[in-house]
Amino acid sequence: MRAAIRGDTRSYHRLLQELAPVLRRLAGRGLARHKLGSEDIEDVVQETLLALHLKRDTWDERQAFSPWVYAIARNKLIDSLRRRGRRPHLPIDDIGELPAGEERPAEFNGADAARMIASLKGREREIVVAISIEGASARQVAERLGMTEGAVRVALHRALKALAKAFRTDPP
Amino acid sequence: MSTDALIKAIAEDAGTMSLKPARRLAIALSAGGLVAGALFVATLGMRLDIGAALQTWRFAAKMAILLACLAAALWASARLVRPDASPRKALAALALPIALLALAVGSELALSPSDSWPLRAIGTNGRLCLTSIALLSPAPLAALLVALRAGAPRSPGAAGAAAGLLAGALAATLYASHCFDDSPLFVALWYVPAIAAVALAGAAAGSRLLRW
């Protein structure tokens, strides 16, 4: 996380990939406790990843990392339980105890996220699709679209914010 | 979209930096403080005998209580902007200003005859105290709420309350340097409800504006 905060894409990528299964376990446990099916898990995971990213400045580097991750995940889980009409009831006492991640099954698709991406504006959508699905880097996208790399990065950041907002406001 | 794809997009955005929450709070407090300070100087201004007043224990106690409240609220706000900070612990910081106030009130009750208590408590500027704090606090409160929006408070209401307490304490500190009613009894009767009202307004605004 420290490297990620300093802007290192590769170590950030690795960190997020390690966190995803952990978040999946947490979301699965929370949803199951409220008798919700596992089809929503991936949406909660994606919403949590976006929140971790956009709120990463609120992690105090002198504090432990996992309670912070857990706190963000818990908040996002509560949000999505509320949106799904459940009264959230989550124990707060296991703060700091992140469950070990599970082995990864093949693909994880968020149902919401597909719709969310469709809701992005033209340029932003193009950029997100190129980077996320086609695996391009910001520089490659910039060349392809005839933009500066900086402009691509700004648009990407905006698109991520818009995605997070869409998760927050969209009913399931 | 698959989670792996989303992770790629997020990782590519690793470089965007923004200000640390503590830095944002500091900027908001300075900006809001400047506006409130300018408003204060333009309308009320400090009392002219401020130097002499500082020699009296009542005035010094009044300022100490308010500054302690300001410090406690700032500390609480800086904590509550983080998702992993417990609201209860942050609000425990209030014990310091409350203890100082209790000590000052106790001293006043011990030192002054009981028939003077009502006059000391009611003072002469009660209404001005309430309106001044109400008018000086909105600018800092708004600035602080904007700063806190970048945060991720576990309890948006508690974070808003801390911002309100901070704005109220700032407004009260400014006003206190104008006011001649220095008795701790006056502080307890007028300042406390005024600051508490700003904290409540902050809590109400925070629970709407600080969700994330």
Interface residues (C-beta under 8 A of the other chain):
Chain A: A4 G7 D8 T9 R10 Y12 H13 L16 Q17 A20 E42 V45 Q46 L49 L50 A51 H53 K55 D57 T58 W59 D60 Q63 P67 W68 Y70 A71 I72 N75 I95 E107 F108 N109 G110 A113 A114 M116 I117 V128 I131 S132 I133 G135 S137 A138 R153 L156 H157 A159 L160 R168
Chain B: M1 S2 T3 D4 A5 L6 I7 K8 A9 I10 A11 E12 D13 A14 G15 T16 M17 S18 L19 K20 P21 V81 R82 P83 D84 A150 G151 A152 R154 R211 W212
